[in-house]
């Protein structure tokens, strides 16, 4: 009978906390975190305390991931509306009382300085997944119209700051939810075709569109310059086109096998601007070459595929929509960052997940992955 009253060991007490964690997802996250730390050590060792701070940010994001993973999807759903309303109110606060830096009004002082647009990267997919869960089984065109309105309001406020990169990410997170909810291809295909035709026309008429006296009306001047620089960076090689040109040089100079760990000349001679943040992919490609780049892409693909499997196996519509949006958001981050550094997309200030330096983006990523782990965990616990 004495055995009945034996105290459980520490391991036995904490084991339930880890029960149900998705091993493949955890492995993918650790793999990409390792790649990020390795890269930051190389490009940031002569850049102050960037490597140490990057490691601290990763530990903080890991803690956030772990805590969020303990919150069941039902509880996450109950947080959707309060988070969305808070996010919109904070964005309105930025519009009225925001702090301006370098021509952009993106920050708000609430005792500490925060960037409310980062909250919307999490709140937006939560809100739309909640909305479609409420309308499950009775979806009508009006429901999709309401979802578009819910997406358009914060996106417009963020674009006005202006912050094109974050606007695109918030839009993407919402559009993925709307798509997975069952939006008809008849609605999706026409704007995609129009966009493709518009890009072809823009490229073909680049000299006329990018003349100094042409006003694009719908875009601010700096946004117009980014598009025109993308089409022909050689027009301003020491100014607006410098980032793109140096990024492409670094990627090309890496060759197949790369110049070696900590041996990148473009990187360490400081030809690559923002080499620890937005343009860290160029530094990575220079040192690890095509082989390293393919390995990095394979890591992202593995993570995205595992996330999509979790979404497919999720027990509720809310969980499926949320998991799908979070997963494809990671794909968008990686695709846009690699695309802008490689010169196939405009420079919009989107970080490379796990690799780029930045505390806020890392925490946001931790929250998203925590929600994904929560969904995977709830399914595994239900099966057991």
Helices and strands as residue ranges (DSSP letters): G 2-5, H 10-18, H 23-44, H 50-69, H 73-97, E 99-101, E 104-109, E 113-114, H 116-134, H 141-159, H 164-180, H 185-204, H 206-209, H 221-231, G 233-236, H 242-253, H 265-268, H 280-313, H 317-342, H 359-383
